[in-house]
Amino acid sequence: MSDIRYLAPQTLDDAIAQYAAAEGAARILAGGTDLLVQMRSGLLKPSTILDVKKIPELTAIERTADGGFKIGAAISGAALEEDPDFGKAWPGVLEALNLIGSTQVQGRASMGGNLCNGSPAGDAVPALVAAGAVATIKGPNGSRELKVEDVPAGPGKTNLKPGEILVSFTFPARPKGSSDAYLRMIPRTEMDIAVVGVGVSLTLEGGTCTAARVGLGAVAPTVLLVEDAAKALIGSTLDDAAIEKAAAACSAACNPIDDKRGTIAYRTKVAGVLLKRTTAIAAERAGRT
Amino acid sequence: MAKIHVSTTINGEPTEFLCDAADSMLDALRDTLGLTGSKEGCGTGDCGACSITLDGRLVCSCLMLAAEADGHEIETIEGMAAPDKLHPLQQKFLESAALQCGICTPGMLVAAKSLLERNPNPTETEVRFWLAGNLCRCTGYDKIVRAVMETAADMREAAR
């Protein structure tokens, strides 16, 4: 272990140069709640650990010109919770991030790390997908943007190219009557991995749903954007028929594994149940904005 | 590989130490600095026995690299009691036998103190969720949760 290097660059340009110089043998350290466990178990043996938490772009909470948010990829859930505004606009994203692990883990774990770890069951990811968050990625060939749903490539894999670093997430401005929610099914009451996770973001105008996005986790190799579920909700008054149709769309989108945590049949059924419950919470919150 | 020089503040004292890149903060506290109050239960962030605060936020020191402490403020269980007086949580844990073997106790105390600093009047549910990452295999948790609730009430009374 002692031949590992620790680097903590102060600028994004330095980080990109150092990451590229390590030629794939470096790992990015944000909260470390996955990385240090993987290193300790012997799963990963990086030559270089690149701590990105001294880089301003990765640790900033900013309002964008149009009234949205730009959130550094390495910000911990505890730090984001302390922001007076973010949780009011995006309570579902915040509750998803702060379902990860214990209070201690939430003091370190970040949205960027949760996404780049590549687990199909990462709790923050369905909420980010539902929010329509866009990831800003920078590498040796410059900057680019990817929708969050396009970042995961499969379990443990992302579509980031060699040398690219996830910098921040941009959230759109929220029209009046908008909110979001995230629910997951776990066999325990806390500190567990999602068997199914559902994020719903929606906008209500005069009782009619005018915009909706649904993210679905832990039921396929990657977190899914379920467009058919959103279509069922948009234009409706969130009446029973529309909710049933959206729930059926979530179940239909499932392509889960069968394991000790949940069978295929169970995960598929629960995806629909959680869609109903999550939509109800998001709608109740939207009615209060 | 050369050692990394770290300048940090631990329990209010400016502290410098040397570490390897892969050393955890828990390694540095226990093996380099002799602060053995923080315990290693699991080493993977599940048990909370190594709980410390980093810039006022509760973290597992086993899931933090020692090198990351540079320029930051660390508080450990060793900084909890005043020189001549236990912290009210420590006193209450003793009086109500909220510990048996004691391995989880430093982490429980650091975590509970962090909760009461944020929320002086937590519900039992809030206490149980806040401490969900601190595992105890002896007590069954009831005495711990009651000790935290009673300390919170005592501290609210003392602050009136």
Interface residues (C-beta under 8 A of the other chain):
Chain A: M1 S2 D3 I4 R5 Y6 A8 L29 G31 G32 T33 L36 V37 M39 R40 S41 I49 D51 K53 S76 A78 A79 G101 S102 T103 Q104 V105 G107 R108 T189 E190 M191
Chain B: M1 I4 D20 A21 A22 S24 G43 T44 G45 D46 G48 S51 L54 R57 L58 V59 C60 C62 L63 M64 L65 A67 E68 D70 A111 S114 L115 F129 W130 L131 A132 G133 N134
